[in-house]
């Protein structure tokens, strides 16, 4: 199987997904955008965003749709981790 060629602007797109997702959560829920962006730019988070974005592209999605879906997946992941941490603290 031939190796997949990566989009030339992959890094910019992944960074934009992290930034827009952090900004969206900050505006919607009054969270600290800088703190969220720090969490969304860890190596593990960037790997997650990259994988999700590239998976969407591989499935034939437009770059905008793949980015949107990656942002939604990141929000879901953040919400699950946040809820699990809150449950752990209250126990």
C-alpha positions in Angstrom: 0.0 0.0 0.0 1.5 3.4 -0.9 2.3 5.8 1.8 -0.3 8.6 2.3 0.9 12.0 1.4 0.3 14.5 4.2 -1.3 17.9 3.4 1.4 20.6 3.2 -0.5 22.7 5.7 -1.2 19.9 8.2 0.6 21.6 11.1 -1.3 24.9 10.5 -4.6 23.1 10.3 -4.0 21.0 13.5 -2.9 24.2 15.3 -6.0 26.0 14.1 -8.3 23.2 15.2 -6.7 23.3 18.7 -7.0 27.1 18.9 -10.5 27.4 17.6 -11.7 24.7 19.9 -10.1 26.3 22.9 -11.6 29.7 22.0 -15.0 28.2 21.4 -15.1 26.5 24.8 -13.8 29.6 26.5 -16.5 31.7 25.0 -19.3 29.2 25.5 -18.4 28.1 29.1 -16.3 30.9 30.5 -13.2 28.8 30.6 -9.6 30.0 30.4 -8.7 29.9 26.7 -4.9 29.9 27.4 -5.2 27.0 29.8 -7.4 25.0 27.3 -5.0 25.8 24.5 -2.1 24.5 26.6 -4.0 21.3 27.2 -4.9 21.0 23.5 -1.4 21.4 22.3 0.2 18.6 24.4 1.8 15.9 22.3 -1.0 13.5 23.0 -3.7 16.0 22.2 -2.0 17.0 18.9 -1.7 13.4 18.0 -5.4 12.9 18.6 -6.3 16.0 16.6 -4.0 15.0 13.7 -5.3 11.4 13.6 -8.9 12.5 13.7 -8.4 15.2 11.0 -6.4 12.9 8.7 -9.0 10.1 9.2 -11.7 12.5 8.0 -9.7 13.4 5.0 -9.0 9.7 4.2 -12.8 9.2 4.3 -13.2 11.8 1.6 -14.4 14.7 3.8 -13.5 18.2 2.8 -10.7 19.8 4.9 -13.3 22.0 6.6 -15.6 19.1 7.5 -12.6 17.0 8.7 -11.4 20.0 10.8 -14.9 20.5 12.2 -15.3 16.8 13.1 -11.8 16.8 14.8 -12.8 19.9 16.9 -16.0 18.2 18.0 -14.1 15.0 18.9 -11.7 17.1 20.9 -14.5 18.8 22.8 -16.1 15.4 23.5 -12.7 14.1 24.8 -12.2 17.2 26.9 -15.7 16.8 28.4 -15.2 13.2 29.2 -11.9 13.8 30.9 -13.3 16.8 32.8 -16.3 14.9 34.1 -14.1 11.9 35.1 -11.8 14.3 37.0 -14.7 15.9 38.8 -16.1 12.5 39.8 -12.7 11.5 41.1 -12.4 14.7 43.2 -15.9 14.4 44.7 -15.3 10.8 45.8 
